Structure formats: structure tokens, C-alpha cells
């Protein structure tokens, strides 16, 4: 389908977050953060799947 975007799955997002965490904090700290990383991936996936239509997005004003 033209114009469609492939969205990463929750598992893909967890892997990306794990890879970034390992690069930043190492293997041990990443293991300690595993629950938070999984929660974050789940929330990001939920947000990605429920974006409002452009016509109803809120405006941001200074």
C-alpha cells in the first residue's frame, strides 16, 4: 500500500530500548531496568496506535 508506514511492534521497541540502555549503562543496569523498559515500550506502542486525527490534534500556543 503506497504511503503506509511500517510501525515497530512492542517487541521491536523493547529491543531498541534494551540496545540503547546497554550502550548507555551496560548489561547489569539494563537488566535492573528491564521492567521499566518493557512498560515504556508498551506505553509507546499504545500511544503510537491511538494518535488523534490531524483535525483534532491540540494546538500548542506560546
C-alpha positions in Angstrom: 0.0 0.0 0.0 1.5 3.3 -1.1 2.1 5.8 1.7 1.7 3.3 4.5 4.3 3.2 7.2 5.5 0.1 9.0 5.2 0.7 12.7 7.5 -1.2 15.0 5.9 -3.8 17.3 6.2 -3.6 21.1 8.9 -6.3 20.9 10.8 -4.2 18.4 10.5 -1.2 20.7 11.7 -3.3 23.7 14.7 -4.4 21.7 15.6 -0.8 20.7 15.3 0.4 24.2 17.4 -2.5 25.5 20.1 -1.8 22.9 20.2 1.9 23.9 20.2 1.1 27.6 23.1 -1.3 27.2 25.1 1.3 25.2 24.4 3.9 27.9 24.5 2.0 31.1 25.8 -1.5 30.5 24.4 -5.0 30.7 23.9 -5.1 34.5 21.9 -1.8 34.8 19.8 -2.7 31.7 18.8 -6.0 33.5 17.8 -3.9 36.5 15.7 -1.6 34.3 14.0 -4.4 32.3 10.6 -3.9 33.8 10.6 -0.2 33.2 11.9 -0.7 29.7 9.0 -3.1 28.9 6.4 -0.7 30.4 7.8 2.1 28.4 7.7 0.1 25.2 4.1 -0.9 25.9 3.1 2.7 26.5 4.9 4.0 23.4 3.1 1.3 21.3 -0.3 2.3 22.8 0.3 5.9 22.0 1.6 5.1 18.5 -1.6 3.2 17.8 -4.1 5.7 19.1 -3.0 9.1 17.7 -5.8 11.5 17.0 -6.7 12.6 13.5 -4.8 15.8 12.4 -8.1 17.8 12.6 -8.4 17.1 16.3 -4.8 17.4 17.4 -4.5 20.1 20.0 -2.7 23.3 19.1 0.3 24.4 21.1 0.4 28.2 21.7 3.1 30.3 23.4 
